[in-house]
Amino acid sequence: MSSPAQRKLWLETPLIPSSHISARLGPQYTVYLKLDNLQPSHSFKFRGLSHFVQHHRALHGPALHVVCASGGNAGLAAACASQAVGVRCTVYLPEGVAASTQAYLRTLGAELVVAGAFYAETLAAAEAAAAGDEKAVLAPAYESPILWEGHASMVEEIKAQLPTDVTPDAIFCDVGGGGLLAGIMVGCKTVGWDDVPIIGLETHGSDCFYQSMLANRQPSLKPREGVTIRHDTEHGVKIAHVHKLTSLATSLGASEPSPGVVKMALERKGNIVCATIPDELCMQAARSFADDHKFLVELACAAALAPAYKHVLLQHVLPPATGDGRKRTLVFIVCGGFKVSQNDMEEYGRLLERDLARGEEWDLMLEGHEFTVPKLGT
């Protein structure tokens, strides 16, 4: 039998057909959901971070000390993986992390250090601690080929779980710093789906990847207010820095994306479609998904599900049909997340009622162009 440090720790999660969403979208679509909310730490992040922890456990042995800066799912995944292979884990948290998250981290055996009011300060403290400990490695949030390799496993599973000879017409995911997107791109290349379109959704107040892609694809356009563009010399791409994150989808809250992922996306054979949507549309999608499938997911995860519940949005982001008359197969990544509760869903309902008083349409952005979708209906 293989040791815990050798066998994979993530679960092969179900790929289920969604009769609810397929019926909403119409007979021309077959919709599948990849349920990575069922990973041990409640999110897809367990794939990449468990792979990262196992890799370093094999290199350094049981004396390994995993250090992670995170106020949420990355820290939970690192702690869960560290507990599974029997190594020490310290999670550095920014101020204000919910008591429920801290309690769960302790249940997973992590040591907690509160450092800094903002993530950048927390990360700096974690980096300093890891640099001063020869047994320590800093677990990455989204910038690591080892991490991407772990995330890529979900695409290999999707390939095996779909009916024989079925290739998705599009894969939908949310995007923060870019780790999940990188994993999907790596996985698609591995299984021969390098031309399959990937639709990446962000929220208006946490759109660093969208702004970065726009700066490279349409350099004549000015970035939105509150965003500055820098040139990353290592990868030769422009990177957007969001100075203030205003979205409630905090798991998407990266100030800058991974330059390596931006480069990979720009060079990919298949199209990467980038769009940003309001928090309220994510709230609506999260509530509808809970009603249909009886799962609670974070707003970050609901961003990827929004096109499933807003047909007008789907028509904008989905590449045109080939015209052969066949049904189109869509795969939505349900990445999950720990930071959600029934109380959140109730609060989303109240916020949506107030938002309706401000107008009947939402403004969305797609590849530098603005369009609207109705708040009510599909």
Helices and strands as residue ranges (DSSP letters): E 15-17, H 19-25, E 29-35, G 36-38, H 45-60, G 61-63, E 65-69, H 73-85, E 88-93, H 99-107, E 111-114, H 119-131, E 136-138, H 145-161, E 170-174, H 179-191, E 198-203, H 208-217, E 227-232, E 237-242, G 250-252, H 259-267, E 272-277, H 279-293, H 299-309, H 311-317, E 328-334, H 342-356, E 361-366, E 369-374
